[in-house]
Amino acid sequence: MASAPYTRVELQVVTTKARQIRIAESSMLIVTARLLQPVSVISHFHQRILRTVAFRGLRTMEPLRATQDPQVTTTLTGIDTKPQPPTSAELPMEGLNPASSATPDQETNPTTGLLPGETVVREGKAHILFPSANEVFYNPVQEFNRDLTCAVLTEFAREQMARKGVKLLVPGEKERLVVSLGDDEEVVQAETQAGNEEMSGQKAGEKPVTTAAVGERCENGLRVLEGLAASGLRSVRFALEVPGLCSVTANDFSAKAAALIARNAQHNGVTHLLQASQRDASMLMYEMRGKKERYDVIDLDPYGSPSSFLDAAVQAVTEGGLLCVTCTDMAVMAGNSGETCYSKYGSISIKAKYCHEMALRIILHSLDQRAAVYQRYIQPLLCVSVDFYIRVFVTVHTGQAMVKNSASKQALVYNCVGCGSFHLQRMGKKSVQGKHIKYSPATGPPVGLECEHCGHRHQLGGPIWAEPLHDVGFVQRVLSSVSGNPSRFGTSRRIEGMLSMVTEELPDVPLYYTVDNLSSTLHCSTPPLLQFRSALLHAGHRVSLSHACKNALKTDAPPRVLWDIMRCWEKSNPVKRERLSESSPAHRLLNTEPTLQACFNVREDANPQSRRRHLTRFQENPEPNWGPKARAKAGGGGISSDLEDRRKQCQNKRKNQITDASQLKSFPCKRFRKGTCTHGHAPAMMDTSMVLTLLQSPGLVQVHVSHRHYEPRCRYRISLC
């Protein structure tokens, strides 16, 4: 193919000081995976990408330019749907990971076969190509998501292939370690060879066990589908890091993305395992609903809500297959838009402290409800809330008798708007009398017209999944695998810390309270976490932490016990009750004498093992603006401007500018009664001109206003978009 002509492109870049700088780039040929029109690369953007992805030594990204003549001969228009046998040039690249067992002379040079201007993103064993540094859409936050998925998929494949007499060989995994997080010290027990043979169903004297290594195509292995693959990074990592796979289908609706997937499969030498597909994800799964055509594993990681793909996914996964779903629309699922949450998932979300765990239970409710239509049901293996998204791993099974239990697995949530106490109401009732099972509607509600603790009303949320979120045995095996091979993943420490907390959670206790929210309701100081946990243990109740919130308390104690403990704490750390409003929840809660005398002596079992061992449970953001990226544009643009620049560009864009101070919202002080606030000083009455002057100032402004009705403590937060 003849080389494209060299072009000179002049671009305008808006800096943080709103100055326009004209940058004339030197002539450069950039050929995309679709052999599109050449575009110039700006080194400024490339350096910004380097800072984003090079915050750790295990992952780097650098521009790799072809050293040969721009005369490039390649064909990417054909996207095969059938697996091709591996060739000598397409062998798995074992030398790309330090944990790999490949020798140095077997390593493959990642720069081989690159087109001019292409950029490589390295994660795990995968080397993902992007047409140029300006078109990279790579989010390092999701590395934990992909590492955890590889770990879960490996353990799932190990169990499935063991039933077929196939043993998986994972690089760096010499011995299986069984990690126990009991009250004693960590117990690590290595499995013997006889134990491995028993695990794979083999006995002494029988024929050797069939093995499956990473990068090899297993004829009776798992068939994996990634419905929304984008660049194909996740699928390439599956092919390079997970053994026991028959095929991996990386699908994307974009023609450019499908061609890029094929290019990355060729570059990583996994064309014998990975096939690119350009289809609508829902239609592809609907067409694979036949029992012989279903996938063993389906991975859905869309931008935003996966609700439109769930109906097809629960039908296209095989019996006992694994369904992996990511939800990034946490604003909807965490209570900001309950009506939108109902339209997508069939459940009302509540803005409460337990919103992240409730989001997990909402997506499980939606999956179970959609599966029940087809006489199928789900069994959660692992459900986690991480950073700005949630991730669930469930298996899907078929059985009409088990589907009848679906109603008794769902529950409504009654949440008090005053004190935050909550109660669950099951949707159905299941009664077992010998071999006879009777299903009946549930009776309720479990609360009165007003909250029995503070006298406020209740919000009604749900329905949500009220059964356990995790299969503790499965999570324990994944944890043992990661702990025994820490060099396999770049985020092994965080995976170990999170899974350790998951194994410590109370499985039969939905949702949680937070110590700081209980203290905020009473306007008192916050008791130490260990003392509060010890008080619950002294009272004869169970308590655990939650991976979804740092100060969470999952306990089987009723709200009455929690408030009695807080009343006892307030007696030793009193608040000024004369300053409390008579209508506040704190006034009524503190006027009730506790029926339980709490003991705050710290118990040894109040400190969980994950906390004692100082595991990485709640990781701090390693860099600013650590979160989701903007949606990829249809034109293929990647990083076009800095996040701070985009924020400044969006300021002062309000359609209806406020010109009158009477348009401002005013709220009474919820903390102190009228005439009792002594904080700060009473500023002079602000007239309209003063308020409008503040309104015209950019950014977020806090205004102290003194009215005849409100106190100086009352604050107005004026946000200009």
LINDAGI-V293049 format. One record per backbone hydrogen bond with DSSP energy under -1.0 kcal/mol. CO is the residue of the C=O (numbers start at 1). NH is the residue of the N-H. If there is no record, write none. Layout:
# LINDAGI-V293049
((CO | NH) (CO | NH))
This chain:
# LINDAGI-V293049
((9 | 25) (11 | 23) (13 | 21) (15 | 18) (19 | 15) (21 | 13) (23 | 11) (32 | 35) (42 | 46) (43 | 47) (44 | 48) (45 | 49) (46 | 50) (47 | 51) (48 | 52) (49 | 53) (50 | 54) (60 | 122) (62 | 120) (70 | 72) (87 | 90) (92 | 94) (93 | 96) (97 | 100) (103 | 106) (104 | 107) (109 | 112) (111 | 114) (115 | 118) (116 | 31) (118 | 64) (119 | 130) (121 | 128) (123 | 126) (126 | 123) (128 | 121) (130 | 119) (132 | 135) (134 | 638) (139 | 142) (140 | 143) (142 | 146) (143 | 147) (144 | 148) (145 | 149) (146 | 150) (147 | 151) (148 | 152) (149 | 153) (150 | 154) (151 | 155) (152 | 156) (153 | 157) (154 | 158) (155 | 159) (156 | 160) (157 | 161) (158 | 162) (159 | 163) (161 | 166) (162 | 165) (165 | 210) (167 | 212) (170 | 173) (172 | 174) (176 | 191) (178 | 189) (180 | 187) (187 | 180) (189 | 178) (192 | 196) (193 | 197) (194 | 198) (195 | 199) (196 | 200) (197 | 202) (198 | 201) (203 | 206) (210 | 167) (212 | 169) (213 | 216) (218 | 221) (222 | 246) (222 | 247) (223 | 296) (223 | 297) (224 | 249) (225 | 299) (226 | 251) (229 | 232) (232 | 236) (233 | 237) (234 | 238) (235 | 239) (236 | 240) (237 | 241) (238 | 242) (244 | 222) (245 | 218) (247 | 224) (248 | 275) (249 | 226) (250 | 277) (251 | 229) (254 | 258) (255 | 259) (256 | 260) (257 | 261) (258 | 262) (259 | 263) (260 | 264) (261 | 265) (262 | 266) (263 | 267) (264 | 268) (265 | 270) (270 | 273) (270 | 274) (271 | 84) (273 | 248) (275 | 250) (277 | 252) (280 | 284) (281 | 285) (282 | 286) (283 | 287) (286 | 289) (290 | 293) (290 | 294) (295 | 318) (296 | 322) (297 | 225) (298 | 324) (299 | 227) (300 | 326) (304 | 328) (306 | 309) (309 | 313) (310 | 314) (312 | 316) (313 | 317) (316 | 295) (318 | 321) (321 | 396) (322 | 298) (323 | 394) (324 | 300) (325 | 392) (327 | 390) (328 | 330) (329 | 333) (330 | 334) (331 | 336) (337 | 341) (338 | 342) (339 | 343) (340 | 344) (341 | 345) (342 | 346) (348 | 462) (350 | 352) (352 | 355) (354 | 358) (355 | 359) (356 | 360) (357 | 361) (358 | 362) (359 | 363) (360 | 364) (361 | 365) (361 | 465) (362 | 366) (363 | 367) (364 | 368) (365 | 369) (366 | 370) (367 | 371) (368 | 372) (371 | 374) (371 | 376) (372 | 375) (375 | 399) (377 | 397) (379 | 395) (381 | 471) (382 | 393) (384 | 391) (386 | 389) (389 | 386) (390 | 327) (391 | 384) (392 | 325) (393 | 381) (393 | 382) (394 | 323) (395 | 379) (396 | 320) (397 | 377) (399 | 403) (402 | 405) (403 | 406) (406 | 409) (407 | 410) (409 | 466) (410 | 427) (411 | 464) (412 | 425) (413 | 461) (414 | 423) (415 | 459) (421 | 416) (423 | 414) (425 | 412) (429 | 440) (431 | 438) (433 | 436) (436 | 433) (438 | 431) (440 | 429) (451 | 455) (456 | 451) (457 | 417) (459 | 415) (461 | 413) (462 | 348) (464 | 411) (471 | 475) (472 | 476) (473 | 477) (474 | 478) (475 | 479) (476 | 480) (477 | 481) (478 | 482) (479 | 483) (480 | 484) (485 | 488) (491 | 495) (492 | 496) (493 | 497) (494 | 498) (495 | 499) (496 | 500) (497 | 501) (498 | 502) (499 | 503) (506 | 509) (513 | 553) (514 | 518) (515 | 519) (516 | 520) (517 | 521) (518 | 522) (519 | 524) (528 | 532) (529 | 533) (530 | 534) (531 | 535) (532 | 536) (533 | 537) (534 | 538) (535 | 539) (536 | 541) (537 | 540) (542 | 556) (544 | 554) (551 | 515) (553 | 513) (554 | 544) (558 | 562) (559 | 563) (560 | 564) (561 | 565) (562 | 566) (563 | 567) (564 | 568) (565 | 569) (566 | 570) (567 | 571) (569 | 573) (575 | 577) (576 | 579) (577 | 580) (579 | 673) (581 | 584) (584 | 588) (585 | 589) (586 | 590) (587 | 591) (603 | 606) (604 | 607) (608 | 612) (609 | 613) (610 | 615) (615 | 617) (625 | 627) (633 | 636) (642 | 646) (643 | 647) (644 | 648) (645 | 649) (646 | 650) (660 | 663) (661 | 664) (673 | 676) (687 | 691) (688 | 692) (689 | 693) (690 | 694) (691 | 695) (692 | 696) (694 | 697) (701 | 718) (703 | 716) (711 | 714) (716 | 703) (718 | 701))
